[in-house]
């Protein structure tokens, strides 16, 4: 039971990381190149 719960949590974390990475890439593509704005978006400086 506990092992299944830990596995589910790991999968959820990996899934969130993939979704975030996809959003960051999408933002990068639509805003043309590695601008300062992109780094603000990635590191939550806005």
N, C-alpha and C positions, 0 to 999 in steps of 0.2 A: 504493500500500500504506500508506504513512505517513499520507496524507490520510484514508484510510478509518479508520485507527486513531484519529486525532484526532477525527474525526466521531463515532465510537463512544463515545469518552470524554466528549465534550460531551453526547451524548444520555443517557449514564449519569448525569452530574451533574444535568441537567435533570430526569430521572426521579426521582432521589433527592430533589431539592428539592420536587417535586410531592408525593411520598409523605409527606415530612416535614410539609409544609404541611397535607395532608389529615389526618394524625394530630393535629396541633396543633388544627385546627378541630374534629375529632371530640371531643378532650379538652375543648375550650372548650364545646361544645354540651352534653356529658354532665355537666359540672360547673357549668353555669349561670352565664354572665356572665364578665366580665373580672375575675377575682379575682387576688389576689397569687399564689395557687398556680399559675394559668395562666402568669404571667410567669416564675415559677420553672421551670416545665416548658420553656418556650420558650428561656430563656437558660441552662439546665442548672445552676441554682444549688442544686438539691437534692443 
